[in-house]
Amino acid sequence: MIMPSIDIIDNQDLLKIQLEVPGISPENLKVIIADHTLTFKGEKSKSHKNEDPNYTVWEIGYGVYQRTIPLPDSVDVARAKATFKDGTITIEMPKKSEAMKHYRELNIESI
């Protein structure tokens, strides 16, 4: 199983998760949210049969991609959306309005 690389951006009003999925078409991707867990699944198929005995390096990964990420209670999963562009899938989840009321940035004081 291949685990895609991710970036997570968490700010006052939005949680954004980006997953790198090079070589996978959107038709072979699934994003599932259940029980405050985001699960991403995909499959990268070989584009050709590897019957050439002269391969000296074979690093391109093929197979099933999967990644599971726990979600905070503050996100509104009902308003989540996913987009795909240039081999990256982006999942955006707005924060619930009551979660934004409790957001506060602290000043750091030198002592």
C-alpha positions as MATLAB code, in Angstrom:
seq = 'MIMPSIDIIDNQDLLKIQLEVPGISPENLKVIIADHTLTFKGEKSKSHKNEDPNYTVWEIGYGVYQRTIPLPDSVDVARAKATFKDGTITIEMPKKSEAMKHYRELNIESI';
ca = [
       0.000    0.000    0.000;
       1.265    3.474   -0.896;
       0.702    6.338    1.561;
       0.331    9.713   -0.169;
       2.064   12.797    1.229;
      -0.221   15.377    2.822;
      -0.309   19.022    3.860;
      -2.803   20.187    6.498;
      -3.696   23.859    6.867;
      -5.832   24.665    9.917;
      -6.947   28.256   10.402;
      -9.761   30.061   12.192;
     -12.538   29.254    9.715;
     -11.287   26.374    7.533;
      -9.441   23.056    7.649;
      -7.742   22.239    4.347;
      -6.065   18.920    3.564;
      -4.047   18.406    0.385;
      -2.890   14.982   -0.786;
      -0.368   14.341   -3.531;
      -1.595   11.639   -5.886;
       0.583   11.741   -9.018;
      -0.478    9.444  -11.813;
      -3.962    8.747  -10.452;
      -7.009    9.978  -12.339;
      -9.969   11.424  -10.399;
     -12.095    8.438  -11.470;
      -9.826    6.177   -9.391;
     -10.090    8.266   -6.204;
     -12.502    8.124   -3.264;
     -12.799   10.463   -0.285;
     -14.962    9.232    2.591;
     -15.845   11.046    5.824;
     -17.287    8.913    8.610;
     -17.173    9.251   12.404;
     -14.943   12.358   12.203;
     -12.382   10.492   10.134;
     -11.381   11.333    6.576;
     -10.304    8.337    4.507;
      -8.752    8.761    1.114;
      -8.451    5.787   -1.255;
      -7.030    5.524   -4.741;
      -5.400    3.092   -7.101;
      -2.567    3.639   -9.538;
      -2.497    1.024  -12.278;
       0.527    0.149  -14.344;
       0.414    1.828  -17.730;
       2.333   -1.017  -19.368;
       3.416   -4.587  -18.699;
       6.908   -4.930  -17.329;
       8.269   -7.775  -19.447;
      11.575   -6.116  -20.383;
      14.414   -7.968  -18.565;
      16.717   -4.937  -19.001;
      15.161   -2.781  -16.274;
      17.963   -1.525  -14.034;
      15.883    0.760  -11.804;
      12.195    0.383  -11.001;
      11.052    3.038   -8.486;
       7.649    4.135   -9.775;
       5.075    2.862   -7.303;
       1.866    1.184   -8.383;
      -0.942   -0.148   -6.294;
      -3.470    1.011   -3.743;
      -3.126    4.390   -2.042;
      -4.816    4.928    1.304;
      -4.591    7.497    4.070;
      -6.834    7.994    7.106;
      -6.830   11.289    8.992;
      -8.748   12.018   12.213;
     -10.833   15.192   12.037;
     -11.474   17.627   14.882;
     -15.034   18.102   16.148;
     -14.845   21.745   15.041;
     -15.208   20.982   11.310;
     -18.562   20.984    9.538;
     -18.296   17.727    7.580;
     -21.677   18.378    5.919;
     -20.137   21.321    4.035;
     -16.878   19.587    3.055;
     -15.830   19.614   -0.595;
     -13.072   17.956   -2.598;
     -11.329   19.198   -5.754;
      -8.637   17.702   -7.984;
      -5.965   19.591   -9.937;
      -2.500   18.686  -11.248;
      -2.130   15.461   -9.262;
      -3.288   16.992   -5.975;
      -6.630   16.438   -4.275;
      -7.739   19.216   -1.910;
     -10.395   18.697    0.759;
     -11.801   21.853    2.365;
     -13.961   21.717    5.475;
     -15.360   24.931    6.968;
     -15.373   25.221   10.740;
     -18.663   25.190   12.622;
     -19.777   28.660   13.660;
     -19.609   27.803   17.374;
     -15.987   26.679   16.948;
     -15.029   30.044   15.467;
     -16.416   31.846   18.543;
     -13.822   30.090   20.706;
     -10.877   30.957   18.464;
      -8.338   33.305   19.959;
      -4.743   33.986   19.097;
      -2.458   34.653   22.042;
       0.294   37.240   22.128;
       3.659   35.822   23.113;
       5.390   37.886   25.753;
       9.111   37.769   26.346;
      10.019   37.558   30.045;
];
